[in-house]
C-alpha cells in the first residue's frame, strides 16, 4: 500500500475508533471537539482541500473553537490538504506535537493475558492513575472511552500496566498502553501489546497501528522490536491569535 493511501486508511480507522463528542464538517475540513481533552479530539483535520479562501476559512474555525474556549489547532499529515502547512506557518501558527504512526502485522501473537470486552473498574482505576487522568471529569478522557462503539479489548495487569485495542475492519489500533515506572523492563509492556494483538487477530484484524510521540525513543525502539515500523508522522499547528468570547 502506498504511503498516502496507508495514511488515509489509518486516519479513517482512528476517526472511527477514537471519537470526539462533536464533529462538524466545513468545506472539507473536520472540526473536532472533545471538551478540551487531547489535541487530536480538539483540532481540525483538513481531510479535503479547500474551495474557500484560507483566510476566510481559518477565521470561521477560529471563532468556532473560540466559542468553546479553545485555541484553533490544526492537525497535519501527508494526507491533509497540500500546501496548507506553509500557509499556516506564514500565518504564524506554531509547530507542536510531532507524533509517529507505526504499523505492523498482527501475525501470530500470544501475550498470555486475559482481555475484556469492556473496561472493568480495575482497568479504569489503573489506567487513570498511571496516565494521571481525572476520572471525576464526565466530559474528559472517560467520555471518549465510553463513546467506543467498535469491537474493543481491555487489558490490565495488577495495577501496574494497562492497554486498549479497537478493531475497525482489517485494522486494530492500540491505545493507552502504559506501564508503571517502577515495573518497566519486566515484560509487562510486551505482554499487554502481544495480548491485544492476539485479540485483534482472533477477531479478524490483519494489521495494527499505534501512535508514539516523536521524543519517546524508548517506546519507538520497543515497538520496533515487536515488528512495528514508522508509516508516517503527524504534527499540529496552533494559532497564536486568540479569538474567544469575553
C-alpha positions in Angstrom: 0.0 0.0 0.0 1.4 3.4 -1.0 2.2 5.8 1.9 -0.6 8.3 1.1 -3.2 5.5 0.8 -1.9 3.9 4.0 -2.1 7.2 5.9 -5.7 7.8 4.7 -6.7 4.3 5.7 -5.3 4.6 9.2 -6.7 8.1 9.7 -10.1 6.7 8.8 -9.7 3.9 11.3 -8.6 6.3 14.1 -11.5 8.6 13.3 -14.0 5.7 13.7 -12.2 4.3 16.8 -11.4 7.4 18.9 -14.4 9.7 18.7 -14.7 13.3 19.6 -18.0 14.3 21.2 -18.7 16.7 18.3 -17.5 16.7 14.7 -18.5 19.4 12.2 -17.5 19.4 8.6 -16.7 22.8 7.0 -15.6 22.9 3.4 -13.9 19.5 3.6 -12.3 20.1 7.0 -13.3 18.1 10.1 -13.6 20.3 13.2 -13.5 18.0 16.2 -14.4 18.9 19.8 -14.0 16.6 22.9 -14.4 19.0 25.8 -10.8 20.0 25.7 -9.3 16.6 26.3 -6.5 15.7 23.9 -5.2 17.7 20.9 -6.5 15.1 18.4 -10.0 15.4 19.7 -10.0 19.2 19.8 -8.4 20.1 16.5 -9.2 20.5 12.8 -8.3 17.7 10.4 -8.1 19.1 6.8 -9.1 15.9 5.1 -10.2 17.6 1.8 -8.6 20.6 0.0 -10.3 24.0 0.4 -12.6 25.7 -2.0 -13.0 28.7 0.2 -10.1 31.3 0.7 -7.9 30.2 3.6 -8.2 33.5 5.4 -12.0 33.2 5.5 -11.9 29.6 6.4 -9.4 30.0 9.3 -11.4 32.9 10.7 -14.5 30.8 10.8 -12.6 27.9 12.5 -11.0 30.3 14.9 -14.5 31.6 16.0 -15.9 28.1 16.3 -13.2 26.9 18.7 -13.1 30.3 20.5 -16.8 29.9 21.3 -15.8 26.7 23.1 -12.9 28.2 25.0 -10.1 26.7 22.9 -7.3 27.7 20.6 -7.6 26.9 16.9 -5.3 23.9 16.4 -4.9 22.2 13.0 -3.6 18.6 12.6 -1.3 17.9 9.7 -0.3 14.6 7.9 0.9 13.6 4.5 -2.8 13.0 3.6 -4.0 16.5 4.5 -4.5 19.5 2.2 -1.3 20.0 0.1 0.4 23.3 0.8 -1.6 24.1 3.9 1.2 23.7 6.3 3.1 26.5 4.5 0.0 28.7 4.7 -0.3 28.1 8.4 3.4 28.8 9.1 3.2 32.1 7.2 0.1 33.0 9.2 2.0 32.5 12.5 0.7 29.1 13.5 3.4 27.4 15.7 4.5 23.8 15.5 3.9 21.2 18.2 3.1 17.6 18.9 5.1 15.6 16.4 4.0 12.0 16.6 4.9 8.8 14.7 2.3 6.4 13.5 3.8 2.9 13.5 2.3 -0.1 11.7 2.8 -3.9 12.0 1.2 -7.2 11.1 -0.9 -8.9 13.6 0.5 -12.3 12.7 0.7 -15.0 15.4 0.8 -13.4 18.9 0.4 -14.7 22.4 0.8 -12.3 25.3 -0.8 -14.7 27.8 -3.1 -12.1 29.3 -6.9 -12.2 29.5 -8.7 -9.5 27.5 -12.1 -8.0 28.5 -14.7 -6.7 26.0 -15.5 -3.8 28.4 -13.3 -1.8 30.9 -13.5 -3.2 34.4 -13.3 -0.9 37.5 -9.7 -2.2 37.9 -8.9 -1.1 34.3 -10.4 2.3 34.8 -8.6 2.9 38.1 -5.2 1.6 36.9 -5.3 3.4 33.6 -6.4 6.7 35.1 -3.8 6.6 37.8 -0.9 5.7 35.6 -1.7 8.3 33.0 -2.8 10.9 35.6 -6.3 11.3 34.1 -9.2 12.6 36.1 -12.0 10.0 36.3 -14.3 12.5 38.0 -14.5 14.7 34.9 -17.5 13.3 33.0 -16.5 15.3 29.9 -12.9 14.2 29.6 -11.0 11.0 28.9 -13.7 8.7 30.3 -16.2 10.1 27.9 -14.0 9.2 24.9 -13.7 5.6 26.2 -17.4 5.4 26.7 -18.1 6.5 23.1 -16.2 3.5 21.7 -18.8 1.6 19.6 -16.5 -0.8 17.7 -15.2 -4.2 18.9 -12.7 -3.5 21.7 -10.4 -5.3 24.2 -9.1 -4.1 27.5 -6.1 -5.4 29.4 -4.9 -4.7 33.0 -2.1 -6.2 35.0 -2.1 -6.0 38.8 -2.4 -2.2 38.8 1.0 -2.0 37.0 0.1 -1.9 33.3 -2.9 -1.5 31.0 -3.9 -1.1 27.4 -6.8 -1.0 24.9 -7.3 -2.3 21.4 -10.1 -1.2 19.0 -10.8 -3.1 15.7 -12.0 -1.3 12.6 -12.2 -3.7 9.7 -8.8 -5.3 9.0 -7.0 -2.8 11.3 -6.6 -2.9 15.0 -5.5 0.2 16.8 -3.6 0.1 20.1 -4.3 2.8 22.6 -3.5 3.9 26.1 -0.7 1.3 26.6 1.2 2.2 29.7 3.4 0.5 32.3 4.1 1.9 35.8 7.6 3.5 36.0 8.8 1.0 38.7 7.6 -2.0 36.7 9.2 -1.3 33.3 11.7 -3.7 31.6 9.9 -6.6 33.3 8.0 -7.7 30.1 4.6 -6.2 31.0 4.5 -3.9 28.0 5.3 -6.8 25.7 2.6 -9.0 27.4 0.0 -6.2 27.1 0.8 -5.4 23.5 1.0 -9.1 22.3 -2.2 -9.9 24.1 -4.1 -7.1 22.4 -2.6 -8.1 19.0 -3.7 -11.7 19.6 -7.2 -10.5 20.4 -7.2 -8.4 17.2 -6.1 -11.4 15.1 -8.8 -13.6 16.6 -11.4 -11.0 15.7 -10.4 -10.7 12.0 -7.7 -7.9 12.1 -4.7 -8.4 9.9 -2.8 -5.2 10.5 -2.1 -3.0 13.6 -1.2 0.6 14.2 -0.2 2.7 17.2 0.9 6.3 17.9 4.1 7.3 19.7 5.3 10.9 20.4 8.5 11.5 18.4 10.6 12.2 21.5 9.8 8.8 23.1 12.7 7.0 21.5 12.5 4.2 24.1 8.9 3.4 23.1 9.7 3.6 19.3 12.6 1.1 19.8 10.4 -1.2 21.9 7.6 -1.3 19.3 10.2 -1.8 16.6 11.3 -5.0 18.5 7.7 -6.2 18.0 7.8 -5.7 14.3 6.3 -2.2 14.0 7.7 0.3 11.6 7.1 4.0 11.1 4.4 4.7 8.4 4.1 8.5 8.7 4.2 11.4 11.1 1.6 13.9 12.1 2.0 17.2 13.8 -0.1 20.2 14.9 -0.1 23.9 14.1 -1.5 26.2 16.9 -3.0 29.6 16.1 -1.5 32.4 18.2 -4.4 34.7 17.7 -6.9 34.1 20.5 -10.4 34.8 19.4 -12.6 33.8 22.4 -15.7 35.4 23.7 -15.1 37.8 26.6 
